Every structure is written in C-alpha cells, then in structure tokens.
Amino acid sequence: MLVKYRGATFFIDENSDKVYVHLMCDHTAVSTFKVKHAYERLAGTSNVRILRYHADNGRFADASFSNDCRDNDQILSFCGVGSHHQNGIVEKKIRDIVEYARTLLAHGAYLWSEKIKKYM
C-alpha cells in the first residue's frame, strides 16, 4: 500500500539543537495530537521532559493541543502573526532540510536516471 504524506511537523529542542520531523498523512487535530505524543515519547527515551512549546497559530491553537499541554503542565506560547523572527530557528531548519532533500533527489535522478525512468 502506498502512503501519501501531506505534510510534516517539526520539533526543535533549543538547548540541544536536535530536530524531530514527523511526516503526516493529514493535518487534523487528532494527527497533530499523535505527533506531539510521539515527540514526547522520543524525548522521554533520553530522560528529557518537554516543558514548553512555542508554536505558530495554526493547528497548535486547537483546543485539544492546548488542553493536552495544560494537562501535562506544559507552557504553550504562540508566535505573533507575521513575526517570522520569532520562529526563525525552525524556518531555517525547514529550509535546510528541504534543500538537502532536493539535492539528494537531483543527484539520484542524475546517477540513476535509467532506474527512475523504468518506474515512471
């Protein structure tokens, strides 16, 4: 079965600069809720407890996400509208990852063009 991903959610730890990217098949509140828990489970394997989220006003502003943060004694703050400097670290990481992926795809298409044409 072919899985189609529609987007991704990025989590970045400001202290360690670690990036966690979770691919998502849809952009529902339930999916975002599951991604949050997956990130917290991963952080827990390193004995790290997530104390604060700083997010954009999109899906993270839903009641389910903010209620879960409150239930887990986590602080949730939001970026100002149009204030790209507030989430510049994440924006830079996203740009770097996208450029890296494009480079890999371009090299793959060049190096293995016969194989790729076979499957198209």
N, C-alpha and C positions, 0 to 999 in steps of 0.2 A: 504494500500500500504506500502510495506517495503522499508524504506530508507536505503541506504548503504552509510555510511560515509567512505571517503577515506583518511581523514587526519584532522588536526586541526591547527589553527593559534593561537598562544599565544601572548598576550599583557601584559606587566607588567609595572606598574607605579613604578618607582624607589623611589619616595617620600613616597608613602603610602604602598608599597609592595602588592598592590591589583593585582590579576591575573584575566584576562579575557580570556577564552578559547572559541573559536568559531569553532564548528565542520563543516567540509566542505565535500560536495559530490564530488567535483573535485578540481583540482589545477590550474584552468585557471586564467588568469589575471582579468577577469571580477569578478570571485568569490572573489579573494583577494581584489579587489576594494570594493566590497559589504561588506566584513568583516571589512575593515578599517572604512567605514561609520557607520557600526553598533557599533563599538567600540567608535567612536567619539560621536554618539548619546547617548550611555550609559554614557560616561564621562560628557556630557552636562547636564544630569539629576542631577548631583552633582555640577553643575556650574564649571566644570573643562574644560579647553581648552587645547587640545593637541598641544604642541609647537614643539616637536621634536620626531623623530623616529630614532632608531639605530637598523639596521636590518642586516640579512645575505644577501648574494649576489644572492639569489635565485629569487623567484617571485617578491620580493620587488624592484628589479633592473629594472623591466619593465618600459617602458616609461609612461604608464597610471598611475602607482602608483607615480612615481616621479613628473609627471605633476600635479597630484592632490595635492601632498604636496606643490608644488610651488604655486599653485592657492590659497591654504589656508594659506599661509605664515608660513609653517612648514619646519623645517630643517630635511633633510634626510641624515643620515650618515650610512656607511656600516662597518661591521666587516672585518678585514683583513682575507685573505684566510689562513686557518689553525690556526687562532688565537682564539682558544676556550676560552681563558681567557677574551676576550672582551665581550662575551655573556654568561659568566659563571653563572650569576644570572638566566637567562632563562633556561639554560641547567639543573641547579639544580632543578628548579621548575618543569620542564617537568619530570625529573627522579622521584621526589617526587609524582607527580600526577599519573604516570604510576604504581609505586609501590603500592600506595594506591588503585588504581583500581584493580590491580592483587590480592591484599589482600581481597578486597570485593568479587571478583569473586570466589576466593578459599573458603572463608567462606560460600558463597552462595551455591557452589557446595557441600560442606560438609553438611551443615544444611538442604538443601532442595534437596538432590540428587534424591529422588523419583519423585518430581515435574519436575525436569530438564530432567530426563530420559523419562518422559511422552511426552515431546515436541520434543525430538530428533528423 
